[in-house]
Amino acid sequence: MARQAGARGKRPHVANFDRGRKGLGTIARAVAKKVRTPAPPKRPVQAPQRRQTKRTPARGGGRNLWPIIGVLALVAAAAIGAALYFALRSNGSGSTAKTTTTANYNALPGIRRTKPPWPVEYTHLTDNLLALGLNTGISHQGLALHFHDHLDVFVHGKKVVVPALIGINDDAYLTELHTHLTDGIVHVESADAGKTFTLGQFFAEWPLFLNARCIGSECGLKWWVNGVRQAGNPADLELKPHQVIVIAAGKAPKKIRSTYAWNGL
């Protein structure tokens, strides 16, 4: 009985889950009351920028030189082709005369760019001799070089006289290039056996303008040596023994002289 009374005095142990529920509610309230960190302010969105990255040269960079080498090869080929073209063109015309680049004698004082006739003129001859590279003498003695050429000049098909006494200043002197008569014979006489002369020097002491296009004021120039059509500037023609030279401005004559009866000259 006593046991029963004691059992009655004690409360039986029953699991109480209310406390657990109360604890969970407390934690939830604590979490709910926790201060949250505010969100950062919004910044304007910038477009992405491309970064300049330094590229390391690829191996075998020497290959980049090939385009340059190709261009240089094309330029060289073009230059060679042009040279061959003009050489063949010159050969096609049968050109055999020797030319050399000479000074611009047309800039000398007294050079006339007028219509024919073209008489000889001496006003500037003495002053121009140094620029022309011509020496003077008073006789034919002591000559180491002595030969003759023939010159014909035509303007629009009509023959123009090459005057006498070109390069002969009265009785004072005669130059290494001169004429005696109106027969077109050009006398080349020098004490220097190795000296060379050009047709441009002869025209400048005449004095008469001459280039690749015009003689005097008459243009549309064509010229021949020994009957063979030439190209280039006749002023650059180097004078050689027994050359037959024909210069025509405008309409050329029907017949071009190719030989001359030198009769011992």
PyRosetta script that sets phi, psi and omega in degrees:
from pyrosetta import init, pose_from_sequence

init()
pose = pose_from_sequence("MARQAGARGKRPHVANFDRGRKGLGTIARAVAKKVRTPAPPKRPVQAPQRRQTKRTPARGGGRNLWPIIGVLALVAAAAIGAALYFALRSNGSGSTAKTTTTANYNALPGIRRTKPPWPVEYTHLTDNLLALGLNTGISHQGLALHFHDHLDVFVHGKKVVVPALIGINDDAYLTELHTHLTDGIVHVESADAGKTFTLGQFFAEWPLFLNARCIGSECGLKWWVNGVRQAGNPADLELKPHQVIVIAAGKAPKKIRSTYAWNGL")
pose.set_psi(1, -41.3)
pose.set_omega(1, 179.5)
pose.set_phi(2, -58.4)
pose.set_psi(2, -42.1)
pose.set_omega(2, 179.5)
pose.set_phi(3, -60.8)
pose.set_psi(3, -41.2)
pose.set_omega(3, -178.7)
pose.set_phi(4, -66.5)
pose.set_psi(4, -37.6)
pose.set_omega(4, 179.0)
pose.set_phi(5, -66.6)
pose.set_psi(5, -40.0)
pose.set_omega(5, 178.1)
pose.set_phi(6, -64.7)
pose.set_psi(6, -36.2)
pose.set_omega(6, -179.7)
pose.set_phi(7, -66.7)
pose.set_psi(7, -31.7)
pose.set_omega(7, 179.6)
pose.set_phi(8, -72.9)
pose.set_psi(8, -32.4)
pose.set_omega(8, -178.6)
pose.set_phi(9, -69.0)
pose.set_psi(9, -28.6)
pose.set_omega(9, -179.4)
pose.set_phi(10, -92.4)
pose.set_psi(10, 139.3)
pose.set_omega(10, 176.6)
pose.set_phi(11, -83.4)
pose.set_psi(11, 134.3)
pose.set_omega(11, 179.7)
pose.set_phi(12, -67.2)
pose.set_psi(12, 143.3)
pose.set_omega(12, -177.9)
pose.set_phi(13, -77.8)
pose.set_psi(13, 117.4)
pose.set_omega(13, 178.1)
pose.set_phi(14, -122.0)
pose.set_psi(14, 133.2)
pose.set_omega(14, -179.4)
pose.set_phi(15, -61.4)
pose.set_psi(15, 128.4)
pose.set_omega(15, -177.8)
pose.set_phi(16, -112.1)
pose.set_psi(16, 111.0)
pose.set_omega(16, -178.0)
pose.set_phi(17, -94.0)
pose.set_psi(17, -0.7)
pose.set_omega(17, -179.5)
pose.set_phi(18, -65.4)
pose.set_psi(18, -38.6)
pose.set_omega(18, -179.6)
pose.set_phi(19, -61.5)
pose.set_psi(19, -40.5)
pose.set_omega(19, 179.5)
pose.set_phi(20, -63.3)
pose.set_psi(20, -36.9)
pose.set_omega(20, -179.7)
pose.set_phi(21, -68.1)
pose.set_psi(21, -39.0)
pose.set_omega(21, 178.0)
pose.set_phi(22, -63.4)
pose.set_psi(22, -38.8)
pose.set_omega(22, 179.1)
pose.set_phi(23, -64.0)
pose.set_psi(23, -40.6)
pose.set_omega(23, 179.3)
pose.set_phi(24, -64.6)
pose.set_psi(24, -37.7)
pose.set_omega(24, 178.7)
pose.set_phi(25, -65.3)
pose.set_psi(25, -37.1)
pose.set_omega(25, 178.8)
pose.set_phi(26, -63.4)
pose.set_psi(26, -44.9)
pose.set_omega(26, -179.5)
pose.set_phi(27, -63.3)
pose.set_psi(27, -41.7)
pose.set_omega(27, -179.9)
pose.set_phi(28, -63.0)
pose.set_psi(28, -40.6)
pose.set_omega(28, 178.8)
pose.set_phi(29, -65.6)
pose.set_psi(29, -36.2)
pose.set_omega(29, 179.5)
pose.set_phi(30, -65.7)
pose.set_psi(30, -40.9)
pose.set_omega(30, 179.7)
pose.set_phi(31, -66.4)
pose.set_psi(31, -40.1)
pose.set_omega(31, -179.9)
pose.set_phi(32, -65.0)
pose.set_psi(32, -32.7)
pose.set_omega(32, -178.4)
pose.set_phi(33, -83.6)
pose.set_psi(33, -5.5)
pose.set_omega(33, -177.7)
pose.set_phi(34, -66.2)
pose.set_psi(34, 133.2)
pose.set_omega(34, -179.4)
pose.set_phi(35, -74.6)
pose.set_psi(35, 125.4)
pose.set_omega(35, 179.3)
pose.set_phi(36, -91.3)
pose.set_psi(36, 144.5)
pose.set_omega(36, 177.9)
pose.set_phi(37, -70.3)
pose.set_psi(37, 127.8)
pose.set_omega(37, -178.0)
pose.set_phi(38, -64.4)
pose.set_psi(38, 149.0)
pose.set_omega(38, 179.1)
pose.set_phi(39, -68.1)
pose.set_psi(39, 143.5)
pose.set_omega(39, 179.7)
pose.set_phi(40, -64.2)
pose.set_psi(40, 150.1)
pose.set_omega(40, 179.6)
pose.set_phi(41, -63.3)
pose.set_psi(41, 149.0)
pose.set_omega(41, -180.0)
pose.set_phi(42, -74.6)
pose.set_psi(42, 132.0)
pose.set_omega(42, 177.8)
pose.set_phi(43, -104.0)
pose.set_psi(43, 148.7)
pose.set_omega(43, 179.0)
pose.set_phi(44, -63.6)
pose.set_psi(44, 138.1)
pose.set_omega(44, -178.2)
pose.set_phi(45, -79.9)
pose.set_psi(45, 124.1)
pose.set_omega(45, 179.3)
pose.set_phi(46, -99.3)
pose.set_psi(46, 143.5)
pose.set_omega(46, 178.4)
pose.set_phi(47, -66.8)
pose.set_psi(47, 140.6)
pose.set_omega(47, -179.7)
pose.set_phi(48, -64.0)
pose.set_psi(48, 136.9)
pose.set_omega(48, -179.9)
pose.set_phi(49, -103.4)
pose.set_psi(49, 140.6)
pose.set_omega(49, -179.8)
pose.set_phi(50, -76.6)
pose.set_psi(50, 126.8)
pose.set_omega(50, 178.8)
pose.set_phi(51, -81.5)
pose.set_psi(51, 137.5)
pose.set_omega(51, 177.1)
pose.set_phi(52, -84.9)
pose.set_psi(52, 104.6)
pose.set_omega(52, -178.5)
pose.set_phi(53, -97.4)
pose.set_psi(53, 138.1)
pose.set_omega(53, -179.4)
pose.set_phi(54, -80.3)
pose.set_psi(54, 117.4)
pose.set_omega(54, -179.1)
pose.set_phi(55, -88.0)
pose.set_psi(55, 135.1)
pose.set_omega(55, 176.9)
pose.set_phi(56, -83.6)
pose.set_psi(56, 133.8)
pose.set_omega(56, -177.8)
pose.set_phi(57, -59.8)
pose.set_psi(57, 137.4)
pose.set_omega(57, 178.9)
pose.set_phi(58, -69.6)
pose.set_psi(58, 155.4)
pose.set_omega(58, 177.7)
pose.set_phi(59, -63.6)
pose.set_psi(59, 151.6)
pose.set_omega(59, -178.5)
pose.set_phi(60, 74.6)
pose.set_psi(60, 34.3)
pose.set_omega(60, -178.7)
pose.set_phi(61, -61.6)
pose.set_psi(61, -18.2)
pose.set_omega(61, 178.7)
pose.set_phi(62, -60.6)
pose.set_psi(62, -19.1)
pose.set_omega(62, 179.0)
pose.set_phi(63, -64.7)
pose.set_psi(63, -22.8)
pose.set_omega(63, 179.6)
pose.set_phi(64, -65.7)
pose.set_psi(64, -16.5)
pose.set_omega(64, 179.9)
pose.set_phi(65, -77.5)
pose.set_psi(65, -16.6)
pose.set_omega(65, -176.4)
pose.set_phi(66, -60.2)
pose.set_psi(66, -41.9)
pose.set_omega(66, 176.8)
pose.set_phi(67, -59.4)
pose.set_psi(67, -40.5)
pose.set_omega(67, 179.7)
pose.set_phi(68, -64.8)
pose.set_psi(68, -43.1)
pose.set_omega(68, 179.8)
pose.set_phi(69, -62.7)
pose.set_psi(69, -38.7)
pose.set_omega(69, 178.5)
pose.set_phi(70, -62.8)
pose.set_psi(70, -42.6)
pose.set_omega(70, 178.7)
pose.set_phi(71, -63.1)
pose.set_psi(71, -44.7)
pose.set_omega(71, 179.2)
pose.set_phi(72, -62.0)
pose.set_psi(72, -38.6)
pose.set_omega(72, 178.3)
pose.set_phi(73, -64.3)
pose.set_psi(73, -39.6)
pose.set_omega(73, 178.1)
pose.set_phi(74, -64.6)
pose.set_psi(74, -41.4)
pose.set_omega(74, 179.0)
pose.set_phi(75, -62.7)
pose.set_psi(75, -44.0)
pose.set_omega(75, 179.4)
pose.set_phi(76, -63.1)
pose.set_psi(76, -41.2)
pose.set_omega(76, 179.6)
pose.set_phi(77, -64.4)
pose.set_psi(77, -39.2)
pose.set_omega(77, 178.6)
pose.set_phi(78, -64.2)
pose.set_psi(78, -41.3)
pose.set_omega(78, 179.5)
pose.set_phi(79, -63.8)
pose.set_psi(79, -43.1)
pose.set_omega(79, 179.3)
pose.set_phi(80, -64.6)
pose.set_psi(80, -41.3)
pose.set_omega(80, 179.0)
pose.set_phi(81, -61.8)
pose.set_psi(81, -41.9)
pose.set_omega(81, 179.0)
pose.set_phi(82, -63.7)
pose.set_psi(82, -42.1)
pose.set_omega(82, 179.5)
pose.set_phi(83, -62.5)
pose.set_psi(83, -42.4)
pose.set_omega(83, 178.9)
pose.set_phi(84, -65.5)
pose.set_psi(84, -37.6)
pose.set_omega(84, -179.7)
pose.set_phi(85, -60.6)
pose.set_psi(85, -49.8)
pose.set_omega(85, -177.7)
pose.set_phi(86, -69.4)
pose.set_psi(86, -32.6)
pose.set_omega(86, 177.6)
pose.set_phi(87, -65.9)
pose.set_psi(87, -44.7)
pose.set_omega(87, 178.9)
pose.set_phi(88, -66.9)
pose.set_psi(88, -36.9)
pose.set_omega(88, 178.2)
pose.set_phi(89, -63.2)
pose.set_psi(89, -41.6)
pose.set_omega(89, 179.0)
pose.set_phi(90, -64.6)
pose.set_psi(90, -42.2)
pose.set_omega(90, 179.1)
pose.set_phi(91, -66.5)
pose.set_psi(91, -33.8)
pose.set_omega(91, 179.4)
pose.set_phi(92, -64.2)
pose.set_psi(92, -29.8)
pose.set_omega(92, 179.1)
pose.set_phi(93, -84.5)
pose.set_psi(93, -2.5)
pose.set_omega(93, 178.6)
pose.set_phi(94, 76.3)
pose.set_psi(94, 23.3)
pose.set_omega(94, -176.1)
pose.set_phi(95, -67.4)
pose.set_psi(95, 125.2)
pose.set_omega(95, 178.4)
pose.set_phi(96, -123.6)
pose.set_psi(96, -7.4)
pose.set_omega(96, -176.3)
pose.set_phi(97, -75.0)
pose.set_psi(97, 146.0)
pose.set_omega(97, 178.5)
pose.set_phi(98, -93.5)
pose.set_psi(98, 129.6)
pose.set_omega(98, 177.9)
pose.set_phi(99, -120.7)
pose.set_psi(99, 157.7)
pose.set_omega(99, 177.8)
pose.set_phi(100, -143.3)
pose.set_psi(100, 148.0)
pose.set_omega(100, 179.9)
pose.set_phi(101, -73.0)
pose.set_psi(101, 124.4)
pose.set_omega(101, -176.8)
pose.set_phi(102, -116.2)
pose.set_psi(102, 172.6)
pose.set_omega(102, 177.9)
pose.set_phi(103, -67.8)
pose.set_psi(103, 162.9)
pose.set_omega(103, 178.7)
pose.set_phi(104, -84.3)
pose.set_psi(104, 85.5)
pose.set_omega(104, -178.5)
pose.set_phi(105, -68.5)
pose.set_psi(105, -17.7)
pose.set_omega(105, -179.5)
pose.set_phi(106, -65.9)
pose.set_psi(106, -14.2)
pose.set_omega(106, 179.5)
pose.set_phi(107, -86.9)
pose.set_psi(107, -3.6)
pose.set_omega(107, -178.2)
pose.set_phi(108, -72.7)
pose.set_psi(108, 153.5)
pose.set_omega(108, 178.5)
pose.set_phi(109, -61.0)
pose.set_psi(109, 140.2)
pose.set_omega(109, 174.0)
pose.set_phi(110, 87.5)
pose.set_psi(110, -6.5)
pose.set_omega(110, 179.2)
pose.set_phi(111, -65.1)
pose.set_psi(111, 124.6)
pose.set_omega(111, -173.9)
pose.set_phi(112, -95.4)
pose.set_psi(112, 134.1)
pose.set_omega(112, 172.8)
pose.set_phi(113, -120.8)
pose.set_psi(113, 70.7)
pose.set_omega(113, -174.5)
pose.set_phi(114, -127.2)
pose.set_psi(114, 177.4)
pose.set_omega(114, 177.3)
pose.set_phi(115, -82.5)
pose.set_psi(115, 156.1)
pose.set_omega(115, 176.5)
pose.set_phi(116, -70.3)
pose.set_psi(116, 160.6)
pose.set_omega(116, 7.5)
pose.set_phi(117, -78.0)
pose.set_psi(117, 162.2)
pose.set_omega(117, -178.1)
pose.set_phi(118, -123.4)
pose.set_psi(118, 85.9)
pose.set_omega(118, 178.5)
pose.set_phi(119, -68.8)
pose.set_psi(119, 161.5)
pose.set_omega(119, 177.6)
pose.set_phi(120, -68.4)
pose.set_psi(120, 150.8)
pose.set_omega(120, -177.0)
pose.set_phi(121, -143.8)
pose.set_psi(121, 136.5)
pose.set_omega(121, -171.9)
pose.set_phi(122, -115.8)
pose.set_psi(122, -2.5)
pose.set_omega(122, -170.9)
pose.set_phi(123, -54.5)
pose.set_psi(123, -43.1)
pose.set_omega(123, -175.2)
pose.set_phi(124, -106.7)
pose.set_psi(124, 4.3)
pose.set_omega(124, -173.4)
pose.set_phi(125, -59.1)
pose.set_psi(125, -51.8)
pose.set_omega(125, -176.9)
pose.set_phi(126, -60.2)
pose.set_psi(126, -41.9)
pose.set_omega(126, -179.0)
pose.set_phi(127, -69.0)
pose.set_psi(127, -27.2)
pose.set_omega(127, -176.7)
pose.set_phi(128, -89.6)
pose.set_psi(128, -9.6)
pose.set_omega(128, -174.6)
pose.set_phi(129, -60.0)
pose.set_psi(129, -40.4)
pose.set_omega(129, -179.3)
pose.set_phi(130, -62.8)
pose.set_psi(130, -46.1)
pose.set_omega(130, 179.1)
pose.set_phi(131, -65.7)
pose.set_psi(131, -31.3)
pose.set_omega(131, 179.3)
pose.set_phi(132, -78.6)
pose.set_psi(132, -15.0)
pose.set_omega(132, -178.5)
pose.set_phi(133, 71.1)
pose.set_psi(133, 29.8)
pose.set_omega(133, -178.0)
pose.set_phi(134, -107.7)
pose.set_psi(134, 133.8)
pose.set_omega(134, 174.6)
pose.set_phi(135, -94.0)
pose.set_psi(135, 167.9)
pose.set_omega(135, -179.0)
pose.set_phi(136, -125.3)
pose.set_psi(136, 159.2)
pose.set_omega(136, 176.3)
pose.set_phi(137, -151.9)
pose.set_psi(137, -178.8)
pose.set_omega(137, -179.4)
pose.set_phi(138, -125.8)
pose.set_psi(138, -0.7)
pose.set_omega(138, -179.7)
pose.set_phi(139, -154.6)
pose.set_psi(139, 177.0)
pose.set_omega(139, 178.6)
pose.set_phi(140, -97.1)
pose.set_psi(140, 10.8)
pose.set_omega(140, -178.5)
pose.set_phi(141, -81.9)
pose.set_psi(141, 147.2)
pose.set_omega(141, 176.7)
pose.set_phi(142, 73.1)
pose.set_psi(142, 26.8)
pose.set_omega(142, -179.3)
pose.set_phi(143, -84.1)
pose.set_psi(143, 131.9)
pose.set_omega(143, 174.5)
pose.set_phi(144, -99.5)
pose.set_psi(144, -15.9)
pose.set_omega(144, -179.3)
pose.set_phi(145, -136.3)
pose.set_psi(145, 124.2)
pose.set_omega(145, -177.3)
pose.set_phi(146, -154.5)
pose.set_psi(146, 109.3)
pose.set_omega(146, 175.3)
pose.set_phi(147, -151.1)
pose.set_psi(147, 177.6)
pose.set_omega(147, -174.2)
pose.set_phi(148, -136.3)
pose.set_psi(148, 148.0)
pose.set_omega(148, 172.9)
pose.set_phi(149, -127.9)
pose.set_psi(149, 165.0)
pose.set_omega(149, 177.9)
pose.set_phi(150, -121.8)
pose.set_psi(150, 137.4)
pose.set_omega(150, -177.1)
pose.set_phi(151, -126.4)
pose.set_psi(151, 127.0)
pose.set_omega(151, 170.1)
pose.set_phi(152, -115.7)
pose.set_psi(152, 139.8)
pose.set_omega(152, 177.3)
pose.set_phi(153, -126.7)
pose.set_psi(153, 132.9)
pose.set_omega(153, 178.7)
pose.set_phi(154, -128.5)
pose.set_psi(154, 142.7)
pose.set_omega(154, 173.4)
pose.set_phi(155, -128.6)
pose.set_psi(155, 116.9)
pose.set_omega(155, -177.8)
pose.set_phi(156, 53.1)
pose.set_psi(156, 42.1)
pose.set_omega(156, 175.5)
pose.set_phi(157, 85.3)
pose.set_psi(157, -7.5)
pose.set_omega(157, -178.6)
pose.set_phi(158, -104.0)
pose.set_psi(158, 138.2)
pose.set_omega(158, -177.7)
pose.set_phi(159, -74.0)
pose.set_psi(159, 136.4)
pose.set_omega(159, 177.5)
pose.set_phi(160, -109.9)
pose.set_psi(160, 133.6)
pose.set_omega(160, -176.6)
pose.set_phi(161, -70.2)
pose.set_psi(161, 130.6)
pose.set_omega(161, 167.8)
pose.set_phi(162, -86.4)
pose.set_psi(162, 113.6)
pose.set_omega(162, -169.0)
pose.set_phi(163, -69.4)
pose.set_psi(163, 158.5)
pose.set_omega(163, 173.6)
pose.set_phi(164, -75.5)
pose.set_psi(164, 158.8)
pose.set_omega(164, 172.2)
pose.set_phi(165, 67.5)
pose.set_psi(165, 24.0)
pose.set_omega(165, 168.3)
pose.set_phi(166, -65.8)
pose.set_psi(166, 130.3)
pose.set_omega(166, 179.6)
pose.set_phi(167, 79.8)
pose.set_psi(167, 7.4)
pose.set_omega(167, 177.4)
pose.set_phi(168, -120.6)
pose.set_psi(168, 111.0)
pose.set_omega(168, -175.7)
pose.set_phi(169, -95.9)
pose.set_psi(169, 85.2)
pose.set_omega(169, -177.4)
pose.set_phi(170, 50.8)
pose.set_psi(170, -130.3)
pose.set_omega(170, 179.2)
pose.set_phi(171, -100.3)
pose.set_psi(171, 7.2)
pose.set_omega(171, -176.2)
pose.set_phi(172, -74.2)
pose.set_psi(172, -47.7)
pose.set_omega(172, -178.7)
pose.set_phi(173, -167.8)
pose.set_psi(173, 166.7)
pose.set_omega(173, 167.2)
pose.set_phi(174, -130.4)
pose.set_psi(174, 147.7)
pose.set_omega(174, -178.0)
pose.set_phi(175, -90.5)
pose.set_psi(175, 176.9)
pose.set_omega(175, -179.0)
pose.set_phi(176, -70.2)
pose.set_psi(176, -17.3)
pose.set_omega(176, 174.6)
pose.set_phi(177, -121.5)
pose.set_psi(177, 122.5)
pose.set_omega(177, -177.5)
pose.set_phi(178, -161.0)
pose.set_psi(178, 166.8)
pose.set_omega(178, 172.5)
pose.set_phi(179, -122.0)
pose.set_psi(179, 149.5)
pose.set_omega(179, 175.0)
pose.set_phi(180, -103.6)
pose.set_psi(180, -37.5)
pose.set_omega(180, -174.9)
pose.set_phi(181, -126.4)
pose.set_psi(181, -175.8)
pose.set_omega(181, 177.7)
pose.set_phi(182, -96.6)
pose.set_psi(182, 24.5)
pose.set_omega(182, -177.5)
pose.set_phi(183, -87.2)
pose.set_psi(183, 0.1)
pose.set_omega(183, 179.0)
pose.set_phi(184, 84.1)
pose.set_psi(184, 3.0)
pose.set_omega(184, 179.6)
pose.set_phi(185, -79.4)
pose.set_psi(185, 123.9)
pose.set_omega(185, 176.3)
pose.set_phi(186, -100.5)
pose.set_psi(186, 123.0)
pose.set_omega(186, -179.5)
pose.set_phi(187, -94.8)
pose.set_psi(187, 128.4)
pose.set_omega(187, 177.8)
pose.set_phi(188, -114.9)
pose.set_psi(188, 111.6)
pose.set_omega(188, -173.9)
pose.set_phi(189, -138.6)
pose.set_psi(189, 125.4)
pose.set_omega(189, -178.1)
pose.set_phi(190, -150.6)
pose.set_psi(190, 150.7)
pose.set_omega(190, 174.2)
pose.set_phi(191, -81.7)
pose.set_psi(191, -7.7)
pose.set_omega(191, -179.9)
pose.set_phi(192, -104.5)
pose.set_psi(192, 110.3)
pose.set_omega(192, -175.3)
pose.set_phi(193, -67.4)
pose.set_psi(193, -24.9)
pose.set_omega(193, -177.1)
pose.set_phi(194, -96.2)
pose.set_psi(194, 3.9)
pose.set_omega(194, -176.5)
pose.set_phi(195, -78.2)
pose.set_psi(195, 145.4)
pose.set_omega(195, 177.7)
pose.set_phi(196, -117.6)
pose.set_psi(196, 155.0)
pose.set_omega(196, -177.8)
pose.set_phi(197, -135.9)
pose.set_psi(197, 155.9)
pose.set_omega(197, 179.4)
pose.set_phi(198, -122.7)
pose.set_psi(198, 160.8)
pose.set_omega(198, 176.8)
pose.set_phi(199, -64.6)
pose.set_psi(199, -29.4)
pose.set_omega(199, 178.3)
pose.set_phi(200, -62.7)
pose.set_psi(200, -36.2)
pose.set_omega(200, 176.7)
pose.set_phi(201, -64.2)
pose.set_psi(201, -41.7)
pose.set_omega(201, -179.6)
pose.set_phi(202, -63.9)
pose.set_psi(202, -45.3)
pose.set_omega(202, 179.5)
pose.set_phi(203, -65.1)
pose.set_psi(203, -34.9)
pose.set_omega(203, -178.1)
pose.set_phi(204, -70.1)
pose.set_psi(204, -30.3)
pose.set_omega(204, 176.9)
pose.set_phi(205, -84.4)
pose.set_psi(205, -11.1)
pose.set_omega(205, 177.4)
pose.set_phi(206, -58.9)
pose.set_psi(206, -53.0)
pose.set_omega(206, 3.0)
pose.set_phi(207, -107.2)
pose.set_psi(207, 133.7)
pose.set_omega(207, -174.1)
pose.set_phi(208, -146.4)
pose.set_psi(208, 136.3)
pose.set_omega(208, 179.4)
pose.set_phi(209, -64.5)
pose.set_psi(209, 136.3)
pose.set_omega(209, 176.7)
pose.set_phi(210, -151.7)
pose.set_psi(210, 126.8)
pose.set_omega(210, 170.6)
pose.set_phi(211, -146.5)
pose.set_psi(211, -163.3)
pose.set_omega(211, -175.0)
pose.set_phi(212, -71.6)
pose.set_psi(212, -15.2)
pose.set_omega(212, -175.2)
pose.set_phi(213, -113.1)
pose.set_psi(213, -32.1)
pose.set_omega(213, -168.9)
pose.set_phi(214, -137.8)
pose.set_psi(214, 155.2)
pose.set_omega(214, 166.4)
pose.set_phi(215, -126.7)
pose.set_psi(215, 123.3)
pose.set_omega(215, -170.1)
pose.set_phi(216, 59.7)
pose.set_psi(216, -128.6)
pose.set_omega(216, 176.9)
pose.set_phi(217, -99.4)
pose.set_psi(217, 2.0)
pose.set_omega(217, -176.1)
pose.set_phi(218, -94.2)
pose.set_psi(218, 123.9)
pose.set_omega(218, -175.0)
pose.set_phi(219, -115.3)
pose.set_psi(219, -175.8)
pose.set_omega(219, -171.8)
pose.set_phi(220, 79.8)
pose.set_psi(220, 49.9)
pose.set_omega(220, -169.8)
pose.set_phi(221, -80.0)
pose.set_psi(221, 140.0)
pose.set_omega(221, 170.4)
pose.set_phi(222, -137.2)
pose.set_psi(222, 148.7)
pose.set_omega(222, -179.3)
pose.set_phi(223, -150.0)
pose.set_psi(223, 156.2)
pose.set_omega(223, -175.4)
pose.set_phi(224, -136.2)
pose.set_psi(224, 152.1)
pose.set_omega(224, 171.0)
pose.set_phi(225, -130.0)
pose.set_psi(225, 121.2)
pose.set_omega(225, -177.7)
pose.set_phi(226, 55.2)
pose.set_psi(226, 37.4)
pose.set_omega(226, 177.0)
pose.set_phi(227, 82.1)
pose.set_psi(227, 3.1)
pose.set_omega(227, -177.2)
pose.set_phi(228, -107.7)
pose.set_psi(228, 125.3)
pose.set_omega(228, 179.6)
pose.set_phi(229, -62.7)
pose.set_psi(229, 136.3)
pose.set_omega(229, -177.0)
pose.set_phi(230, -113.5)
pose.set_psi(230, 162.5)
pose.set_omega(230, 174.3)
pose.set_phi(231, -120.3)
pose.set_psi(231, 162.1)
pose.set_omega(231, 178.3)
pose.set_phi(232, 92.0)
pose.set_psi(232, -160.6)
pose.set_omega(232, -174.6)
pose.set_phi(233, -97.2)
pose.set_psi(233, 118.8)
pose.set_omega(233, 179.8)
pose.set_phi(234, -63.2)
pose.set_psi(234, -22.1)
pose.set_omega(234, 178.2)
pose.set_phi(235, -63.3)
pose.set_psi(235, -22.8)
pose.set_omega(235, -179.4)
pose.set_phi(236, -87.5)
pose.set_psi(236, -1.0)
pose.set_omega(236, -178.3)
pose.set_phi(237, -65.3)
pose.set_psi(237, 124.6)
pose.set_omega(237, 176.0)
pose.set_phi(238, -81.8)
pose.set_psi(238, 126.7)
pose.set_omega(238, -177.4)
pose.set_phi(239, -73.8)
pose.set_psi(239, 130.0)
pose.set_omega(239, 177.7)
pose.set_phi(240, -128.8)
pose.set_psi(240, 159.7)
pose.set_omega(240, -176.9)
pose.set_phi(241, -57.8)
pose.set_psi(241, 133.8)
pose.set_omega(241, 172.1)
pose.set_phi(242, 60.1)
pose.set_psi(242, 41.4)
pose.set_omega(242, 170.0)
pose.set_phi(243, -84.4)
pose.set_psi(243, 137.7)
pose.set_omega(243, 176.2)
pose.set_phi(244, -106.4)
pose.set_psi(244, 108.5)
pose.set_omega(244, -171.8)
pose.set_phi(245, -109.1)
pose.set_psi(245, 132.5)
pose.set_omega(245, 177.3)
pose.set_phi(246, -128.6)
pose.set_psi(246, 128.2)
pose.set_omega(246, 176.9)
pose.set_phi(247, -121.7)
pose.set_psi(247, 130.5)
pose.set_omega(247, -178.9)
pose.set_phi(248, -132.9)
pose.set_psi(248, 132.2)
pose.set_omega(248, 174.9)
pose.set_phi(249, -109.7)
pose.set_psi(249, 133.8)
pose.set_omega(249, -176.3)
pose.set_phi(250, 76.1)
pose.set_psi(250, -138.3)
pose.set_omega(250, -178.9)
pose.set_phi(251, -67.4)
pose.set_psi(251, 129.4)
pose.set_omega(251, -179.9)
pose.set_phi(252, -81.3)
pose.set_psi(252, 155.0)
pose.set_omega(252, 176.0)
pose.set_phi(253, -67.6)
pose.set_psi(253, 159.9)
pose.set_omega(253, -178.9)
pose.set_phi(254, -66.5)
pose.set_psi(254, -34.3)
pose.set_omega(254, -178.2)
pose.set_phi(255, -121.1)
pose.set_psi(255, 130.7)
pose.set_omega(255, 178.3)
pose.set_phi(256, -104.6)
pose.set_psi(256, 123.9)
pose.set_omega(256, -179.6)
pose.set_phi(257, -65.7)
pose.set_psi(257, 135.3)
pose.set_omega(257, 177.5)
pose.set_phi(258, -119.8)
pose.set_psi(258, -15.0)
pose.set_omega(258, 179.5)
pose.set_phi(259, -137.3)
pose.set_psi(259, 167.2)
pose.set_omega(259, 177.3)
pose.set_phi(260, -148.5)
pose.set_psi(260, 142.6)
pose.set_omega(260, 178.6)
pose.set_phi(261, -80.7)
pose.set_psi(261, 98.6)
pose.set_omega(261, -173.0)
pose.set_phi(262, -74.8)
pose.set_psi(262, -26.1)
pose.set_omega(262, 176.3)
pose.set_phi(263, 50.4)
pose.set_psi(263, 51.0)
pose.set_omega(263, 175.2)
pose.set_phi(264, 87.4)
pose.set_psi(264, -5.9)
pose.set_omega(264, 179.6)
pose.set_phi(265, -70.7)
pose.dump_pdb("model.pdb")
